[in-house]
């Protein structure tokens, strides 16, 4: 499942290595967008290096995730769920065609599902897929899923950008195995890949036969600009209309551009929580009082303001409260209190002797390690600040920067004391976050290993996705999330947000509710 934190980013067909186009002219109603990586082969069923925003331009879901966690009809006009929570019947739209003019129907939905299920090992992280017992095209526009057991997040997981989106018949390779590539990117979405040169650009033209509301723009050009400073320079020269996302430019650059008054800027609602995950299996961190002391001992508000220039905000809870089932969490909010932190450490038996800088207990120093992504400046700067603040209460914090791949592996192998993490956001959470907490061979399982009620928590999490009673589900979420936070193995730091900056000619920009969807819906370009 940790794949999610790194894959939420193909190989390309041989024919894609050169520019391919039905028309090569630029037009005045083109939006130019900068992105640090190539868009990939536009395969709806695979992960790296295919880019989520680009996949969502071409391929569509049965159900879409909207503000406040509302799940709305998309390619499915409606659906029915059986009383036992095992059967899902989808009534498909009848006026939908793929970009090549072929019809969208239950048979092609079934073919896409069956293709994905044939490679289930690739997609095991998506909970409902492993529970599918049968797929059925009931009639031309009725598709039915039968699960082996109830799994309430099924509809929510159908809203994710990959892998359950729909490729037209002409897109399937001869052997039908899309895990190796697609013949061509044929989807039902509002955009069609028009021109593509690997590692340079991709141009998408408007799908004039789109079943839904047509975009205002006639085309979108994605320029691949790996270097963040180069993206900023291109934007200032007017070569780029829009920069959007998380970490696409530095917060300092965003602040500087915003201060000029020449451009329009936007900051999203929280999309995830930046967290510290503490391994309570480590002897120094096994006592809840020590973990709570670490939480009390840093000025979260000042840290977030200083490191992110106020573009993030301090987090009181381990998940943003704009996600489903997160509004009634009763976890204690921890405010900065150095004296309280010192008192808790004293109570835990960690004493600071006269003339010493590090606390000691039973001949062991209170020395711990914080691991961070060496390429992530926010993590690095926060790590340095924590090192200084925790030194003031007698805790020696060693900070170590590692490459992302190593950070991920060490976390999975439980070779860490404290690690930076962030949850996955909409539409994955909160259920995906708790699925990870309960997963064996993953850092969160070690994080809560010293919790006296660990087994009870794991039992509640296993019950949660199977309950068909909405009120009972809310009670379970409130109980689980409150207990996990109050025992201090996960410390919320700040709420991560997306940024957008665009030329003033670009209007009607809004952030999508789904963290991974493209941001182009509704945008207009003034002539």
Buried (B, 14 or more C-beta within 10 A) or exposed (E): BBBBBEBBEBBBBEEBEEEBEEEEEEEEEBBBBBBBBBBBBBBBBBBBBBBBBBBBBBBBBBBBBBEEBEBEBBBBBEBEBBEEBBBBBBBBBEEBBBBBEBBBBBBBBBBBBEBBEEBEEBBEBBBBBBBBEEBBBEEEBBBBBBBEEBBBBBBBBBBBBBBBBBBBBBBBBEEEEBBEBBBBBBBBBBBBBBBBBBEEBBBBBBBEBBBBEEBBBBBBBBBBBEEBEEBBEBBBEEEBBBBBBBBBBBBEBBBEBBEEEEBBBBBBEBBBBBBBBBBBBBEBBBBBBBBBBBBBBBBBBEBBBEBBBEBBBBBBBBBBBBBBBBEEBEBEEBEBBBEBBBBBBBEBEBEBEEEEEBBBBEEEBBBBBBBBBBEBBBBBBBBBBBBEBBBEBBBBBEBBBBEEEBBBEBBBEBBBBBBBBBBBBBBBBBBBBBBBBBBEEBBBBBBBBBBEEBEEBBEBBEEBBEBBEEEEBBBBBBBBBBBBBBBBBBBBBBBBBBBBBBBEEBBEBEBBBBBBBBBBBBBBBEE
